[in-house]
């Protein structure tokens, strides 16, 4: 059963999965510019938590367990995977393609961005899509957002310029201005951002780990060891005899 409050506006042509929590006030299925009410479908998977003052336009799809912070704004033509968190006051303009298990932190701005699985986008990260704003008569021919490959991490207040690709497992330092592609596994920082080291070279100052990112999903899990075969199976109501 989906929990609905009178202050939650759900337009026609909105599909909600089971167990969604819609916290008032919020708007689901708002008509994009030039479209009629309910003309563009909106699909949100099971287990979503939509927090107050979130607006999600019609014309997008979301997988299971979507989470939004307060005041998130999500326009049309966004396609989002499972287990994605979109933080407080984050803005997703049109045309984003976002994988699963992605964290988009508070205040981030995205347009025409492709983000693969298991990516972290820090607070107030801005993705730009227009190389020469504004009013360029060839805007439609050269506009384009960034591509962020799986397992990449982008620190707070970074700015990502149009058309940039951030490689798999890369780390963008806080406050960086990324003007060129970032190689896989690289750490970049500065304005303009430059490679300063590799993620594999990072250390853990408290010494809790040999180095950061040795945990899943950044490192493969250890294979499960089922132990030795044991043919003598005790009855269900009796504990098994100890071996050895």
FIRORO-359958 format. One record per residue (C-alpha): x, y, z; residue in one letter; chain. Coordinates in nm, 2 decimals, always signed. Each point is the difference from the previous one (the first is absolute). Layout:
BEGIN
<X: X; Y: Y; Z: Z; type: A; mol: A>
...
***
This chain:
BEGIN
<X: +0.00; Y: +0.00; Z: +0.00; type: X; mol: A>
<X: +0.14; Y: +0.34; Z: -0.10; type: X; mol: A>
<X: -0.04; Y: +0.27; Z: +0.28; type: X; mol: A>
<X: -0.16; Y: +0.31; Z: -0.15; type: X; mol: A>
<X: -0.08; Y: +0.32; Z: +0.18; type: X; mol: A>
<X: -0.25; Y: +0.27; Z: -0.13; type: X; mol: A>
<X: +0.30; Y: +0.24; Z: -0.05; type: X; mol: A>
<X: +0.16; Y: -0.25; Z: -0.24; type: X; mol: A>
<X: -0.09; Y: +0.09; Z: -0.36; type: X; mol: A>
<X: +0.01; Y: -0.31; Z: -0.23; type: X; mol: A>
<X: -0.08; Y: +0.08; Z: -0.36; type: X; mol: A>
<X: -0.17; Y: -0.24; Z: -0.24; type: X; mol: A>
<X: +0.24; Y: -0.25; Z: -0.16; type: X; mol: A>
<X: +0.21; Y: -0.05; Z: +0.31; type: X; mol: A>
<X: +0.09; Y: -0.36; Z: +0.10; type: X; mol: A>
<X: +0.13; Y: -0.07; Z: +0.35; type: X; mol: A>
<X: +0.14; Y: -0.33; Z: +0.12; type: X; mol: A>
<X: -0.10; Y: -0.16; Z: +0.32; type: X; mol: A>
<X: +0.10; Y: +0.15; Z: +0.33; type: X; mol: A>
<X: +0.08; Y: +0.35; Z: -0.11; type: X; mol: A>
<X: +0.01; Y: +0.27; Z: +0.27; type: X; mol: A>
<X: -0.11; Y: +0.35; Z: -0.13; type: X; mol: A>
<X: +0.07; Y: +0.26; Z: +0.26; type: X; mol: A>
<X: -0.21; Y: +0.32; Z: -0.05; type: X; mol: A>
<X: +0.01; Y: +0.24; Z: -0.17; type: X; mol: A>
<X: +0.14; Y: -0.14; Z: -0.32; type: X; mol: A>
<X: -0.10; Y: -0.01; Z: -0.37; type: X; mol: A>
<X: +0.03; Y: -0.31; Z: -0.22; type: X; mol: A>
<X: -0.06; Y: +0.01; Z: -0.38; type: X; mol: A>
<X: +0.01; Y: +0.38; Z: -0.05; type: X; mol: A>
<X: -0.06; Y: +0.07; Z: -0.37; type: X; mol: A>
<X: +0.32; Y: +0.12; Z: -0.18; type: X; mol: A>
<X: -0.01; Y: +0.32; Z: -0.20; type: X; mol: A>
<X: -0.22; Y: -0.05; Z: -0.30; type: X; mol: A>
<X: -0.16; Y: -0.32; Z: +0.12; type: X; mol: A>
<X: -0.35; Y: -0.05; Z: +0.14; type: X; mol: A>
<X: -0.08; Y: -0.13; Z: +0.35; type: X; mol: A>
<X: +0.06; Y: -0.37; Z: +0.01; type: X; mol: A>
<X: +0.13; Y: -0.01; Z: -0.36; type: X; mol: A>
<X: +0.35; Y: -0.12; Z: +0.10; type: X; mol: A>
<X: +0.02; Y: -0.32; Z: +0.21; type: X; mol: A>
<X: +0.20; Y: -0.02; Z: +0.32; type: X; mol: A>
<X: +0.10; Y: -0.34; Z: +0.15; type: X; mol: A>
<X: +0.15; Y: -0.04; Z: +0.35; type: X; mol: A>
<X: +0.10; Y: -0.34; Z: +0.13; type: X; mol: A>
<X: -0.08; Y: -0.17; Z: +0.32; type: X; mol: A>
<X: +0.12; Y: +0.13; Z: +0.34; type: X; mol: A>
<X: +0.06; Y: +0.36; Z: -0.10; type: X; mol: A>
<X: +0.02; Y: +0.27; Z: +0.27; type: X; mol: A>
<X: -0.09; Y: +0.34; Z: -0.14; type: X; mol: A>
<X: +0.06; Y: +0.28; Z: +0.25; type: X; mol: A>
<X: -0.18; Y: +0.33; Z: +0.04; type: X; mol: A>
<X: +0.01; Y: +0.27; Z: -0.27; type: X; mol: A>
<X: +0.13; Y: -0.25; Z: -0.27; type: X; mol: A>
<X: -0.13; Y: +0.06; Z: -0.35; type: X; mol: A>
<X: +0.04; Y: -0.27; Z: -0.26; type: X; mol: A>
<X: -0.12; Y: +0.07; Z: -0.35; type: X; mol: A>
<X: -0.18; Y: -0.24; Z: -0.23; type: X; mol: A>
<X: +0.21; Y: -0.18; Z: -0.27; type: X; mol: A>
<X: +0.26; Y: -0.18; Z: +0.23; type: X; mol: A>
<X: +0.05; Y: -0.35; Z: +0.14; type: X; mol: A>
<X: +0.15; Y: -0.10; Z: +0.33; type: X; mol: A>
<X: +0.10; Y: -0.34; Z: +0.13; type: X; mol: A>
<X: -0.07; Y: -0.14; Z: +0.35; type: X; mol: A>
<X: +0.08; Y: +0.17; Z: +0.33; type: X; mol: A>
<X: +0.05; Y: +0.36; Z: -0.13; type: X; mol: A>
<X: +0.07; Y: +0.25; Z: +0.27; type: X; mol: A>
<X: -0.03; Y: +0.37; Z: -0.03; type: X; mol: A>
<X: +0.10; Y: +0.27; Z: +0.24; type: X; mol: A>
<X: -0.22; Y: +0.30; Z: +0.08; type: X; mol: A>
<X: -0.05; Y: +0.24; Z: -0.29; type: X; mol: A>
<X: +0.15; Y: -0.22; Z: -0.28; type: X; mol: A>
<X: -0.11; Y: +0.10; Z: -0.35; type: X; mol: A>
<X: +0.01; Y: -0.26; Z: -0.27; type: X; mol: A>
<X: -0.10; Y: +0.09; Z: -0.35; type: X; mol: A>
<X: -0.12; Y: -0.21; Z: -0.30; type: X; mol: A>
<X: +0.20; Y: -0.26; Z: -0.19; type: X; mol: A>
<X: +0.20; Y: -0.13; Z: +0.29; type: X; mol: A>
<X: +0.05; Y: -0.38; Z: +0.02; type: X; mol: A>
<X: +0.13; Y: -0.12; Z: +0.34; type: X; mol: A>
<X: +0.09; Y: -0.35; Z: +0.12; type: X; mol: A>
<X: -0.05; Y: -0.17; Z: +0.34; type: X; mol: A>
<X: +0.11; Y: +0.12; Z: +0.34; type: X; mol: A>
<X: +0.08; Y: +0.36; Z: -0.10; type: X; mol: A>
<X: +0.00; Y: +0.29; Z: +0.25; type: X; mol: A>
<X: -0.06; Y: +0.36; Z: -0.13; type: X; mol: A>
<X: +0.08; Y: +0.24; Z: +0.28; type: X; mol: A>
<X: -0.16; Y: +0.31; Z: +0.15; type: X; mol: A>
<X: -0.04; Y: +0.28; Z: -0.26; type: X; mol: A>
<X: +0.17; Y: -0.20; Z: -0.27; type: X; mol: A>
<X: -0.11; Y: +0.09; Z: -0.35; type: X; mol: A>
<X: -0.02; Y: -0.25; Z: -0.29; type: X; mol: A>
<X: -0.08; Y: +0.19; Z: -0.32; type: X; mol: A>
<X: -0.10; Y: -0.20; Z: -0.30; type: X; mol: A>
<X: +0.18; Y: -0.28; Z: -0.17; type: X; mol: A>
<X: +0.19; Y: -0.18; Z: +0.27; type: X; mol: A>
<X: +0.08; Y: -0.37; Z: +0.00; type: X; mol: A>
<X: +0.09; Y: -0.13; Z: +0.34; type: X; mol: A>
<X: +0.09; Y: -0.36; Z: +0.10; type: X; mol: A>
<X: -0.06; Y: -0.18; Z: +0.32; type: X; mol: A>
<X: +0.13; Y: +0.06; Z: +0.35; type: X; mol: A>
<X: +0.09; Y: +0.36; Z: -0.08; type: X; mol: A>
<X: +0.02; Y: +0.27; Z: +0.27; type: X; mol: A>
<X: -0.07; Y: +0.35; Z: -0.13; type: X; mol: A>
<X: +0.06; Y: +0.23; Z: +0.30; type: X; mol: A>
<X: -0.18; Y: +0.32; Z: +0.11; type: X; mol: A>
<X: +0.01; Y: +0.30; Z: -0.23; type: X; mol: A>
<X: +0.14; Y: -0.19; Z: -0.31; type: X; mol: A>
<X: -0.10; Y: +0.12; Z: -0.35; type: X; mol: A>
<X: -0.01; Y: -0.24; Z: -0.30; type: X; mol: A>
<X: -0.12; Y: +0.03; Z: -0.36; type: X; mol: A>
<X: +0.06; Y: -0.25; Z: -0.28; type: X; mol: A>
<X: +0.24; Y: -0.20; Z: +0.22; type: X; mol: A>
<X: +0.06; Y: -0.37; Z: -0.02; type: X; mol: A>
<X: +0.09; Y: -0.16; Z: +0.33; type: X; mol: A>
<X: +0.08; Y: -0.37; Z: +0.03; type: X; mol: A>
<X: -0.04; Y: -0.23; Z: +0.30; type: X; mol: A>
<X: +0.14; Y: +0.06; Z: +0.35; type: X; mol: A>
<X: +0.10; Y: +0.37; Z: -0.05; type: X; mol: A>
<X: +0.02; Y: +0.26; Z: +0.27; type: X; mol: A>
<X: -0.08; Y: +0.36; Z: -0.08; type: X; mol: A>
<X: +0.08; Y: +0.24; Z: +0.29; type: X; mol: A>
<X: -0.19; Y: +0.30; Z: +0.12; type: X; mol: A>
<X: -0.04; Y: +0.30; Z: -0.24; type: X; mol: A>
<X: +0.17; Y: -0.18; Z: -0.29; type: X; mol: A>
<X: -0.09; Y: +0.18; Z: -0.32; type: X; mol: A>
<X: -0.01; Y: -0.17; Z: -0.34; type: X; mol: A>
<X: -0.02; Y: +0.25; Z: -0.30; type: X; mol: A>
<X: -0.12; Y: -0.08; Z: -0.34; type: X; mol: A>
<X: +0.04; Y: +0.31; Z: -0.21; type: X; mol: A>
<X: +0.35; Y: +0.10; Z: -0.12; type: X; mol: A>
<X: -0.09; Y: +0.36; Z: -0.09; type: X; mol: A>
<X: -0.31; Y: +0.13; Z: +0.18; type: X; mol: A>
<X: -0.22; Y: +0.15; Z: -0.09; type: X; mol: A>
<X: -0.20; Y: +0.04; Z: -0.32; type: X; mol: A>
<X: +0.25; Y: -0.18; Z: -0.23; type: X; mol: A>
<X: -0.20; Y: -0.09; Z: -0.32; type: X; mol: A>
<X: +0.17; Y: -0.34; Z: -0.02; type: X; mol: A>
<X: -0.06; Y: -0.09; Z: +0.37; type: X; mol: A>
<X: -0.21; Y: -0.31; Z: -0.10; type: X; mol: A>
<X: +0.30; Y: -0.13; Z: -0.21; type: X; mol: A>
<X: +0.27; Y: +0.02; Z: +0.26; type: X; mol: A>
<X: -0.17; Y: -0.02; Z: +0.34; type: X; mol: A>
<X: +0.08; Y: -0.30; Z: +0.21; type: X; mol: A>
<X: +0.06; Y: -0.10; Z: +0.36; type: X; mol: A>
<X: +0.27; Y: -0.21; Z: +0.16; type: X; mol: A>
<X: +0.04; Y: -0.37; Z: +0.03; type: X; mol: A>
<X: +0.09; Y: -0.15; Z: +0.34; type: X; mol: A>
<X: +0.12; Y: -0.36; Z: -0.01; type: X; mol: A>
<X: -0.08; Y: -0.25; Z: +0.27; type: X; mol: A>
<X: +0.15; Y: +0.03; Z: +0.35; type: X; mol: A>
<X: +0.12; Y: +0.36; Z: -0.06; type: X; mol: A>
<X: -0.02; Y: +0.25; Z: +0.29; type: X; mol: A>
<X: -0.04; Y: +0.37; Z: -0.04; type: X; mol: A>
<X: +0.08; Y: +0.23; Z: +0.30; type: X; mol: A>
<X: -0.21; Y: +0.29; Z: +0.13; type: X; mol: A>
<X: -0.03; Y: +0.32; Z: -0.21; type: X; mol: A>
<X: +0.17; Y: -0.14; Z: -0.31; type: X; mol: A>
<X: -0.10; Y: +0.14; Z: -0.34; type: X; mol: A>
<X: +0.00; Y: -0.24; Z: -0.29; type: X; mol: A>
<X: +0.01; Y: +0.16; Z: -0.35; type: X; mol: A>
<X: -0.20; Y: -0.12; Z: -0.30; type: X; mol: A>
<X: +0.10; Y: -0.32; Z: -0.18; type: X; mol: A>
<X: +0.25; Y: -0.11; Z: +0.27; type: X; mol: A>
<X: +0.04; Y: -0.37; Z: +0.08; type: X; mol: A>
<X: +0.10; Y: -0.10; Z: +0.35; type: X; mol: A>
<X: +0.16; Y: -0.34; Z: -0.01; type: X; mol: A>
<X: -0.09; Y: -0.31; Z: +0.20; type: X; mol: A>
<X: +0.10; Y: +0.01; Z: +0.36; type: X; mol: A>
<X: +0.14; Y: +0.36; Z: -0.03; type: X; mol: A>
<X: -0.01; Y: +0.25; Z: +0.28; type: X; mol: A>
<X: -0.06; Y: +0.37; Z: -0.05; type: X; mol: A>
<X: +0.12; Y: +0.22; Z: +0.28; type: X; mol: A>
<X: -0.24; Y: +0.25; Z: +0.17; type: X; mol: A>
<X: -0.02; Y: +0.33; Z: -0.18; type: X; mol: A>
<X: +0.16; Y: -0.12; Z: -0.32; type: X; mol: A>
<X: -0.09; Y: +0.14; Z: -0.34; type: X; mol: A>
<X: +0.02; Y: -0.29; Z: -0.24; type: X; mol: A>
<X: +0.06; Y: +0.12; Z: -0.36; type: X; mol: A>
<X: +0.14; Y: -0.32; Z: -0.15; type: X; mol: A>
<X: -0.05; Y: -0.38; Z: +0.02; type: X; mol: A>
<X: +0.11; Y: -0.17; Z: +0.32; type: X; mol: A>
<X: +0.18; Y: -0.33; Z: -0.04; type: X; mol: A>
<X: -0.13; Y: -0.31; Z: +0.17; type: X; mol: A>
<X: +0.13; Y: -0.03; Z: +0.36; type: X; mol: A>
<X: +0.15; Y: +0.34; Z: +0.01; type: X; mol: A>
<X: -0.02; Y: +0.27; Z: +0.27; type: X; mol: A>
<X: -0.05; Y: +0.35; Z: -0.14; type: X; mol: A>
<X: -0.01; Y: +0.33; Z: +0.18; type: X; mol: A>
<X: +0.03; Y: +0.37; Z: -0.07; type: X; mol: A>
<X: -0.12; Y: +0.26; Z: -0.25; type: X; mol: A>
<X: +0.04; Y: -0.12; Z: -0.26; type: X; mol: A>
<X: +0.00; Y: -0.35; Z: +0.14; type: X; mol: A>
<X: +0.32; Y: -0.20; Z: -0.05; type: X; mol: A>
<X: +0.11; Y: -0.35; Z: +0.09; type: X; mol: A>
<X: +0.18; Y: +0.01; Z: +0.33; type: X; mol: A>
<X: +0.02; Y: -0.37; Z: +0.08; type: X; mol: A>
<X: -0.18; Y: -0.33; Z: -0.04; type: X; mol: A>
<X: -0.28; Y: -0.13; Z: +0.22; type: X; mol: A>
<X: +0.22; Y: -0.30; Z: +0.07; type: X; mol: A>
<X: +0.26; Y: +0.23; Z: +0.15; type: X; mol: A>
<X: -0.24; Y: +0.15; Z: +0.26; type: X; mol: A>
<X: +0.06; Y: -0.08; Z: +0.37; type: X; mol: A>
<X: -0.23; Y: -0.03; Z: +0.30; type: X; mol: A>
<X: +0.14; Y: +0.26; Z: +0.26; type: X; mol: A>
<X: -0.15; Y: -0.17; Z: +0.31; type: X; mol: A>
<X: +0.15; Y: -0.33; Z: -0.12; type: X; mol: A>
<X: -0.33; Y: -0.20; Z: +0.02; type: X; mol: A>
<X: +0.06; Y: -0.12; Z: -0.36; type: X; mol: A>
<X: +0.30; Y: -0.07; Z: -0.21; type: X; mol: A>
<X: -0.15; Y: +0.26; Z: -0.24; type: X; mol: A>
<X: -0.34; Y: +0.14; Z: -0.07; type: X; mol: A>
<X: -0.26; Y: -0.18; Z: -0.22; type: X; mol: A>
<X: +0.09; Y: -0.35; Z: +0.09; type: X; mol: A>
<X: -0.36; Y: -0.07; Z: +0.08; type: X; mol: A>
<X: -0.29; Y: -0.09; Z: -0.24; type: X; mol: A>
<X: -0.10; Y: +0.12; Z: -0.25; type: X; mol: A>
<X: +0.35; Y: +0.13; Z: -0.07; type: X; mol: A>
<X: +0.17; Y: -0.33; Z: +0.08; type: X; mol: A>
<X: -0.14; Y: -0.34; Z: -0.08; type: X; mol: A>
<X: -0.15; Y: -0.20; Z: +0.29; type: X; mol: A>
<X: +0.20; Y: -0.29; Z: +0.13; type: X; mol: A>
<X: -0.13; Y: -0.33; Z: -0.14; type: X; mol: A>
<X: -0.23; Y: -0.18; Z: +0.24; type: X; mol: A>
<X: +0.14; Y: -0.32; Z: +0.15; type: X; mol: A>
<X: -0.28; Y: -0.25; Z: +0.07; type: X; mol: A>
<X: +0.23; Y: -0.22; Z: +0.21; type: X; mol: A>
<X: +0.05; Y: -0.37; Z: -0.03; type: X; mol: A>
<X: -0.28; Y: -0.24; Z: -0.11; type: X; mol: A>
<X: -0.19; Y: -0.15; Z: +0.29; type: X; mol: A>
<X: -0.22; Y: -0.30; Z: -0.08; type: X; mol: A>
<X: -0.14; Y: -0.07; Z: +0.35; type: X; mol: A>
<X: -0.30; Y: +0.23; Z: +0.02; type: X; mol: A>
<X: -0.16; Y: +0.03; Z: +0.35; type: X; mol: A>
<X: -0.38; Y: +0.00; Z: +0.04; type: X; mol: A>
<X: -0.15; Y: +0.35; Z: -0.01; type: X; mol: A>
<X: -0.08; Y: -0.01; Z: +0.37; type: X; mol: A>
<X: +0.35; Y: -0.10; Z: +0.11; type: X; mol: A>
<X: +0.32; Y: +0.20; Z: -0.02; type: X; mol: A>
<X: +0.26; Y: -0.16; Z: -0.23; type: X; mol: A>
<X: +0.28; Y: -0.19; Z: +0.17; type: X; mol: A>
<X: +0.33; Y: +0.18; Z: +0.02; type: X; mol: A>
<X: +0.27; Y: -0.11; Z: -0.24; type: X; mol: A>
<X: +0.36; Y: -0.04; Z: +0.08; type: X; mol: A>
***
